[in-house]
């Protein structure tokens, strides 16, 4: 009853996207020939065209790689700090009655 999703290899996706990018056939023609939905073909074509420049780079831009690593570390730190802040807020709310009692206590002096 359940239809299994078809999975295409990277080579198949590339061939279909390249054929769509060439523009010799319409998306409908490619879709009827391959059995792949035209929206999927358009998506693969977009991925191919967006990533085209990166295909010919050797290891990417080292400076860009360093920036991405630094950015990932900063996002990780932001996540940890947000978690810590939420924990502190919750703890302060829970401790508020005790703190008020201590502050308002005049003491024996």
C-alpha positions as CSV (number, residue, x, y, z in Angstrom):
1,X,0.0,0.0,0.0
2,X,2.7,2.4,0.9
3,X,4.8,3.7,-2.0
4,X,8.5,3.8,-1.3
5,X,10.3,7.0,-2.2
6,X,12.6,6.6,-5.1
7,X,16.2,7.6,-4.5
8,X,18.4,8.8,-7.2
9,X,22.2,8.7,-7.3
10,X,24.2,11.9,-7.6
11,X,25.1,11.0,-11.1
12,X,21.5,10.6,-12.1
13,X,20.6,13.9,-10.6
14,X,23.5,15.6,-12.3
15,X,22.6,14.2,-15.7
16,X,19.0,15.2,-15.4
17,X,19.9,18.7,-14.1
18,X,22.5,19.2,-16.8
19,X,19.9,18.2,-19.5
20,X,17.5,20.7,-18.0
21,X,20.2,23.4,-17.9
22,X,21.1,22.9,-21.5
23,X,17.5,23.9,-22.5
24,X,17.3,21.7,-25.5
25,X,14.2,19.9,-24.1
26,X,11.4,21.3,-22.0
27,X,11.0,20.2,-18.4
28,X,7.8,18.3,-19.4
29,X,9.8,16.4,-22.0
30,X,12.5,15.5,-19.6
31,X,10.0,14.6,-16.9
32,X,8.1,12.3,-19.3
33,X,11.3,10.6,-20.4
34,X,12.8,10.1,-16.9
35,X,9.6,9.7,-14.9
36,X,10.8,12.5,-12.5
37,X,8.4,15.3,-11.5
38,X,9.2,18.6,-13.3
39,X,9.4,20.4,-9.9
40,X,12.1,18.0,-8.8
41,X,14.0,18.6,-12.0
42,X,13.7,22.4,-11.6
43,X,15.1,22.0,-8.0
44,X,18.0,19.9,-9.2
45,X,18.7,22.4,-12.0
46,X,18.7,25.2,-9.4
47,X,21.2,23.4,-7.2
48,X,23.4,22.7,-10.2
49,X,23.4,26.4,-11.3
50,X,24.0,27.7,-7.7
51,X,26.8,25.3,-7.0
52,X,28.4,25.6,-10.4
53,X,31.2,27.9,-9.4
54,X,32.2,25.7,-6.4
55,X,32.7,22.7,-8.6
56,X,35.8,24.2,-10.1
57,X,37.4,25.4,-6.9
58,X,40.2,23.3,-5.4
59,X,39.7,23.2,-1.7
60,X,37.6,26.3,-1.5
61,X,38.8,29.6,-0.3
62,X,40.9,29.0,2.9
63,X,39.9,32.3,4.3
64,X,36.2,31.6,3.8
65,X,36.7,28.2,5.4
66,X,38.2,29.8,8.5
67,X,35.4,32.3,8.7
68,X,32.8,29.5,8.5
69,X,34.6,27.6,11.3
70,X,34.8,30.7,13.5
71,X,31.1,31.5,12.8
72,X,30.1,27.9,13.7
73,X,32.0,28.3,17.0
74,X,30.3,31.6,17.7
75,X,26.8,30.1,17.1
76,X,27.7,27.2,19.4
77,X,28.7,29.7,22.1
78,X,25.5,31.6,21.6
79,X,23.5,28.4,22.0
80,X,25.3,27.6,25.3
81,X,24.8,31.1,26.6
82,X,21.1,31.1,25.8
83,X,20.7,27.8,27.6
84,X,22.6,29.2,30.6
85,X,20.5,32.3,30.6
86,X,17.2,30.3,30.6
87,X,18.5,28.1,33.4
88,X,19.4,31.2,35.5
89,X,16.0,32.8,34.8
90,X,14.2,29.7,36.0
91,X,16.4,29.4,39.1
92,X,16.0,33.0,40.1
93,X,12.2,32.7,39.8
94,X,12.3,29.6,41.9
95,X,14.5,31.2,44.5
96,X,12.7,34.6,44.6
97,X,10.6,33.9,47.8
98,X,13.6,32.8,49.7
99,X,15.7,35.8,48.7
100,X,12.8,38.2,49.7
101,X,12.6,36.5,53.1
102,X,16.4,36.9,53.7
103,X,16.5,40.5,52.5
104,X,13.5,41.6,54.5
105,X,14.7,39.9,57.7
106,X,16.0,42.6,60.0
107,X,18.0,40.3,62.2
108,X,18.7,40.4,65.9
109,X,21.1,43.4,65.7
